[in-house]
């Protein structure tokens, strides 16, 4: 019998122009003074305007916090918490990419139930309740609007997760209009991030379950069919909406099944070289897929048959190989750096990166094939 526990956001709203409903949605959660969490770039791009207008039209007081940083440092999260407390906010809305959404989750939790950050890193250690929370993604990548996870950069420059069902928002609101102006390179990197979520949630041998598998397969197919269009024709709302939905489905999958080595190898690149998370994943994805080719053959074959109906009757080996090469070709067409050297990594950095990644066993344990320090060194070397 299948035994598993599956958690996700209880209410999901997905349609163009959905932001116009935000005032009523917030009021329905009892929010009268909302703390809006975002970043300066999104604010300057005008993407928060629809959110602010909808809230103000419903006579909801708004306090805006736009100091979110990529890979949010603990100090930034604590600053946001103090700002929300000082303002007297009784609800939180996150709008933006994964960093803004992850920050919003922890603000909603820590304002309502103060606790030390150092005591909640890990699984199920956070205490509640939290403030009402609505999440609005503006990139199709992290799926953070449906995950019970916030990843934080600690004062010791480590990436640590807070994992708790308390972090699942009350509402995830997907409005493709908010993604129409996303630059091609950001669209590409976040889209590959979502694809990695789908692949790795399917290939983990520890926590996968029937629901996460179905979601991952659907997400992978949607991304392979729509990412190139979203990158080259970003004003196409249909392609954008398909990518937003695919990202959400992949987020549901990986948050209930976990991710693996691609994410583990990406984290040191983000911390040491400040490479955006989606790009870090993309730089390592082809090499780790090929490293896993034999051990992950059954999984990759299933993915191959999902994205290409003409692979239905071929061998697992051929279906897996076709999937891997299809993904590698897709990555190569993306308009961003393709090598580690292009983001500042040098030969002398490889041993340090390899040592760093070997400390992330919580993710490496989910990889289909065991990874040694020698393997880690070779994989970074291949990506250089």
C-alpha positions as CSV (number, residue, x, y, z in Angstrom):
1,X,0.0,0.0,0.0
2,X,1.1,3.6,-0.6
3,X,1.7,5.5,2.6
4,X,2.5,9.2,2.3
5,X,1.6,12.7,3.6
6,X,0.9,15.4,1.0
7,X,0.5,19.1,1.9
8,X,0.0,22.1,-0.2
9,X,-1.7,25.5,-0.3
10,X,-5.4,25.2,0.4
11,X,-6.6,27.8,-2.2
12,X,-5.2,28.5,-5.6
13,X,-6.5,31.2,-7.9
14,X,-5.2,31.2,-11.5
15,X,-6.3,33.6,-14.2
16,X,-5.2,36.8,-15.9
17,X,-6.2,39.8,-14.0
18,X,-6.6,37.9,-10.7
19,X,-4.8,40.7,-8.8
20,X,-8.0,42.8,-9.2
21,X,-9.6,40.4,-6.7
22,X,-6.9,40.9,-4.0
23,X,-8.8,43.4,-1.9
24,X,-11.7,41.1,-1.4
25,X,-9.5,38.1,-0.8
26,X,-7.5,39.9,1.8
27,X,-10.6,41.2,3.5
28,X,-12.0,37.7,3.5
29,X,-9.0,36.6,5.6
30,X,-9.6,39.4,8.1
31,X,-6.8,41.6,7.0
32,X,-7.1,45.3,7.6
33,X,-3.5,46.4,7.5
34,X,-1.3,44.3,5.1
35,X,2.5,44.1,5.0
36,X,3.5,43.7,1.3
37,X,6.9,42.1,0.8
38,X,8.7,42.5,-2.5
39,X,12.1,43.7,-3.9
40,X,13.2,47.0,-5.3
41,X,13.5,45.7,-8.9
42,X,10.0,44.5,-9.0
43,X,8.8,47.8,-7.5
44,X,10.6,49.9,-10.1
45,X,9.2,47.7,-12.9
46,X,5.7,48.7,-11.7
47,X,4.6,45.1,-11.0
48,X,3.4,45.9,-7.6
49,X,1.0,48.6,-8.8
50,X,-1.9,46.4,-9.5
51,X,-1.5,44.8,-6.0
52,X,-1.4,48.2,-4.3
53,X,-4.4,49.5,-6.2
54,X,-6.5,46.5,-5.5
55,X,-5.8,46.7,-1.7
56,X,-6.3,50.4,-1.5
57,X,-9.6,50.2,-3.4
58,X,-10.8,47.9,-0.6
59,X,-9.7,50.4,2.1
60,X,-7.0,48.1,3.3
61,X,-4.0,49.9,4.8
62,X,-0.7,49.0,3.2
63,X,2.9,49.0,4.5
64,X,5.4,48.2,1.8
65,X,8.7,46.5,2.3
66,X,10.9,46.4,-0.7
67,X,14.4,45.6,0.7
68,X,14.3,41.8,0.0
69,X,17.6,40.5,-1.3
70,X,18.3,37.4,-3.4
71,X,18.9,34.3,-1.3
72,X,17.5,36.2,1.6
73,X,20.0,36.7,4.5
74,X,18.7,36.1,8.0
75,X,19.4,39.8,8.8
76,X,17.0,40.9,6.1
77,X,14.2,38.7,7.3
78,X,14.6,39.9,10.8
79,X,14.5,43.5,9.6
80,X,11.3,42.8,7.7
81,X,9.8,41.2,10.8
82,X,10.6,44.3,12.9
83,X,9.1,46.6,10.2
84,X,5.9,44.6,10.1
85,X,5.6,44.6,13.9
86,X,6.3,48.4,14.1
87,X,3.6,49.0,11.5
88,X,1.0,46.9,13.3
89,X,0.3,44.8,10.2
90,X,-2.3,42.0,10.6
91,X,-1.6,40.2,7.3
92,X,1.2,39.6,4.8
93,X,1.3,39.5,1.0
94,X,4.5,38.3,-0.8
95,X,4.9,39.4,-4.4
96,X,7.9,38.5,-6.6
97,X,10.3,35.6,-7.0
98,X,11.2,33.0,-4.5
99,X,13.3,35.3,-2.3
100,X,10.3,37.6,-1.7
101,X,7.9,34.8,-1.2
102,X,10.2,33.0,1.2
103,X,10.7,36.2,3.2
104,X,7.0,36.8,3.4
105,X,6.4,33.3,4.8
106,X,8.8,33.9,7.7
107,X,7.5,37.4,8.3
108,X,4.0,36.1,8.7
109,X,5.2,33.4,11.1
110,X,7.6,35.4,13.2
111,X,5.4,38.5,13.7
112,X,2.6,36.4,15.1
113,X,4.7,33.8,17.0
114,X,8.2,35.2,17.8
115,X,11.0,32.6,18.0
116,X,14.7,32.4,17.3
117,X,15.6,31.7,13.7
118,X,18.4,29.4,14.9
119,X,15.8,27.2,16.5
120,X,13.6,26.6,13.5
121,X,16.1,25.6,10.8
122,X,15.1,22.0,9.9
123,X,11.8,20.1,9.5
124,X,8.8,20.7,11.8
125,X,10.6,22.9,14.4
126,X,8.6,26.1,13.8
127,X,5.7,27.0,16.1
128,X,2.5,28.8,15.1
129,X,0.2,30.4,14.5
130,X,1.1,32.9,11.8
131,X,-0.6,35.9,10.3
132,X,-2.9,35.5,7.2
133,X,-0.7,35.1,4.1
134,X,-1.2,35.5,0.4
135,X,1.5,34.7,-2.1
136,X,1.7,36.1,-5.7
137,X,4.6,34.8,-7.8
138,X,5.9,37.0,-10.6
139,X,8.4,34.4,-11.9
140,X,7.6,30.9,-13.1
141,X,10.3,28.9,-11.3
142,X,10.4,28.4,-7.5
143,X,6.8,27.3,-6.9
144,X,7.3,28.9,-3.4
145,X,3.6,29.8,-3.3
146,X,2.8,26.2,-2.7
147,X,5.8,25.0,-0.7
148,X,6.2,24.8,3.1
149,X,9.8,25.9,2.8
150,X,11.8,29.1,3.2
151,X,15.5,28.9,2.4
152,X,17.6,31.4,4.3
153,X,21.3,32.4,4.1
154,X,22.6,32.3,7.6
155,X,25.2,34.6,9.2
156,X,27.8,31.8,8.5
157,X,27.0,31.9,4.8
158,X,25.1,28.6,4.8
159,X,21.8,28.0,3.1
160,X,19.4,26.5,5.6
161,X,15.7,25.7,5.2
162,X,12.8,26.3,7.5
163,X,10.3,23.5,6.7
164,X,6.8,23.6,8.2
165,X,3.3,23.4,7.0
166,X,2.8,26.7,8.8
167,X,4.6,28.3,5.9
168,X,2.0,27.3,3.4
169,X,0.0,30.4,2.5
170,X,-3.8,30.7,2.7
171,X,-4.0,31.7,-0.9
172,X,-1.7,31.4,-3.9
173,X,-2.7,33.9,-6.6
174,X,-1.3,33.3,-10.2
175,X,-1.8,36.2,-12.6
176,X,0.1,35.8,-15.8
177,X,-0.2,39.5,-16.6
178,X,2.5,40.1,-13.9
179,X,5.0,38.0,-15.8
180,X,4.6,39.5,-19.3
181,X,7.5,41.8,-18.9
182,X,10.0,39.3,-17.4
183,X,13.3,39.5,-19.3
184,X,14.2,36.4,-21.4
185,X,17.2,35.4,-19.3
186,X,15.2,35.5,-16.1
187,X,12.3,33.7,-17.8
188,X,14.8,31.0,-18.9
189,X,16.6,30.5,-15.7
190,X,13.4,30.4,-13.5
191,X,11.8,28.0,-16.1
192,X,14.8,25.6,-15.9
193,X,14.6,25.8,-12.1
194,X,11.0,24.6,-12.3
195,X,12.0,21.8,-14.6
196,X,14.7,20.7,-12.2
197,X,12.0,20.6,-9.4
198,X,10.0,18.3,-11.6
199,X,12.9,16.0,-12.5
200,X,14.3,15.7,-9.1
201,X,11.0,15.2,-7.3
202,X,10.4,12.3,-9.6
203,X,13.9,10.8,-9.3
204,X,14.2,10.8,-5.5
205,X,14.0,7.3,-4.1
206,X,13.1,8.3,-0.6
207,X,9.9,10.4,-0.5
208,X,8.3,10.2,-3.9
209,X,4.6,9.3,-4.0
210,X,1.8,8.9,-6.5
211,X,0.7,12.5,-6.3
212,X,4.1,14.1,-6.6
213,X,4.9,11.8,-9.5
214,X,1.7,12.8,-11.4
215,X,2.4,16.5,-10.8
216,X,6.0,16.2,-11.7
217,X,5.3,14.5,-15.0
218,X,2.6,17.0,-16.0
219,X,4.9,19.9,-15.0
220,X,7.9,18.6,-17.0
221,X,5.7,18.2,-20.1
222,X,4.3,21.7,-19.8
223,X,7.7,23.2,-19.3
224,X,9.3,21.4,-22.3
225,X,6.4,22.5,-24.4
226,X,6.2,26.2,-23.3
227,X,9.5,27.4,-22.0
228,X,11.1,28.3,-25.4
229,X,7.9,30.2,-26.4
230,X,7.9,32.1,-23.1
231,X,11.6,33.0,-23.6
232,X,11.3,34.1,-27.2
233,X,7.8,35.6,-27.1
234,X,7.3,36.8,-23.6
235,X,4.2,38.8,-24.4
236,X,2.3,35.7,-25.2
237,X,0.0,35.4,-22.1
238,X,-1.0,31.8,-22.8
239,X,2.6,30.6,-22.7
240,X,3.3,32.7,-19.6
241,X,0.2,31.2,-17.8
242,X,1.3,27.7,-18.8
243,X,4.7,28.3,-17.3
244,X,3.2,29.7,-14.1
245,X,1.0,26.7,-13.7
246,X,3.8,24.3,-14.5
247,X,6.0,26.0,-11.8
248,X,3.2,25.6,-9.3
249,X,2.7,21.9,-10.1
250,X,6.5,21.3,-9.8
251,X,6.5,23.2,-6.5
252,X,3.8,20.9,-5.2
253,X,5.7,17.9,-6.3
254,X,9.2,18.7,-4.9
255,X,7.9,20.1,-1.6
256,X,6.4,16.7,-0.9
257,X,9.1,14.6,-2.4
258,X,12.3,16.7,-2.1
259,X,15.0,17.7,-4.6
260,X,18.5,16.3,-5.1
261,X,22.0,16.8,-6.4
262,X,21.3,19.6,-8.9
263,X,20.1,21.8,-6.1
264,X,22.9,20.7,-3.8
265,X,25.5,21.6,-6.4
266,X,23.7,24.9,-7.1
267,X,23.8,26.2,-3.5
268,X,27.6,26.8,-3.2
269,X,27.5,28.7,-6.5
270,X,24.8,31.0,-5.1
271,X,26.6,31.5,-1.8
272,X,30.2,32.0,-3.0
273,X,29.6,33.6,-6.4
274,X,26.1,35.1,-6.0
275,X,24.8,33.2,-9.0
276,X,21.0,33.3,-9.2
277,X,19.4,30.1,-8.1
278,X,17.8,29.1,-11.4
279,X,21.0,29.8,-13.3
280,X,23.1,27.8,-10.8
281,X,20.7,24.8,-11.3
282,X,20.9,25.2,-15.1
283,X,24.7,25.2,-15.1
284,X,24.8,21.9,-13.3
285,X,21.8,20.1,-14.7
286,X,23.2,18.6,-17.9
287,X,26.3,17.2,-16.1
288,X,24.3,15.6,-13.2
289,X,21.7,14.1,-15.6
290,X,24.5,12.4,-17.5
291,X,26.1,11.3,-14.3
292,X,22.8,9.7,-13.2
293,X,22.0,8.3,-16.6
294,X,22.3,4.7,-15.7
295,X,21.1,4.8,-12.1
296,X,18.1,7.0,-13.0
297,X,17.3,5.3,-16.3
298,X,13.8,4.2,-15.3
299,X,12.8,7.7,-14.1
300,X,14.3,9.5,-17.1
301,X,12.6,7.0,-19.4
302,X,9.2,7.8,-17.9
303,X,9.9,11.5,-18.3
304,X,11.0,10.9,-21.9
305,X,7.8,9.0,-22.8
306,X,5.8,11.8,-21.1
307,X,7.2,14.6,-23.2
308,X,7.4,12.6,-26.5
309,X,4.7,10.2,-27.5
310,X,6.8,8.5,-30.1
311,X,9.0,7.0,-27.4
312,X,6.1,4.8,-26.1
313,X,7.5,1.6,-27.5
314,X,11.3,2.1,-27.3
315,X,13.6,0.7,-24.7
316,X,14.1,2.5,-21.3
317,X,17.7,3.2,-22.3
318,X,16.7,5.0,-25.5
319,X,13.8,6.9,-23.9
320,X,16.1,8.0,-21.0
321,X,18.9,9.1,-23.4
322,X,16.4,11.0,-25.5
323,X,15.0,12.8,-22.5
324,X,18.4,13.8,-21.2
325,X,19.6,15.1,-24.6
326,X,16.3,17.0,-25.1
327,X,16.8,18.7,-21.7
328,X,20.5,19.4,-22.5
329,X,19.5,20.9,-25.8
330,X,16.9,23.1,-24.2
331,X,19.4,24.4,-21.7
332,X,21.9,25.2,-24.4
333,X,19.3,27.4,-26.2
334,X,18.7,29.5,-23.1
335,X,20.0,33.1,-23.3
336,X,22.5,33.1,-20.4
337,X,25.8,31.8,-19.2
338,X,26.5,28.1,-20.1
339,X,29.8,27.5,-18.2
340,X,30.9,28.1,-14.6
341,X,33.8,30.2,-15.9
342,X,31.2,32.6,-17.3
343,X,30.0,33.4,-13.8
344,X,33.5,33.9,-12.3
345,X,34.4,30.3,-11.2
346,X,38.1,29.4,-11.8
347,X,40.0,26.2,-11.6
348,X,41.2,27.0,-8.1
349,X,37.6,27.2,-6.8
350,X,36.7,23.7,-7.7
351,X,38.1,21.9,-4.6
352,X,36.3,24.4,-2.3
353,X,33.0,24.0,-4.2
354,X,33.3,20.2,-4.0
355,X,33.9,20.4,-0.2
356,X,30.9,22.6,0.2
357,X,28.5,20.4,-1.7
358,X,29.5,17.3,0.2
359,X,28.1,19.0,3.4
360,X,24.6,19.1,1.8
361,X,23.9,15.4,2.4
362,X,20.2,16.2,3.1
363,X,19.8,16.7,-0.7
364,X,22.6,14.4,-2.0
365,X,20.9,11.5,-0.3
366,X,18.0,11.9,-2.7
367,X,20.1,11.5,-5.8
368,X,19.7,8.2,-7.7
369,X,23.4,7.6,-7.6
370,X,25.7,8.1,-4.6
371,X,28.2,11.0,-5.0
372,X,31.7,11.0,-3.6
373,X,34.1,14.0,-3.2
374,X,35.8,12.8,-6.3
375,X,32.5,12.8,-8.2
376,X,31.7,16.3,-6.9
377,X,35.1,17.5,-8.1
378,X,34.7,16.0,-11.5
379,X,31.1,17.3,-11.9
380,X,32.2,20.9,-11.1
381,X,35.1,20.4,-13.4
382,X,32.9,19.3,-16.3
383,X,30.7,22.4,-15.8
384,X,33.7,24.8,-15.7
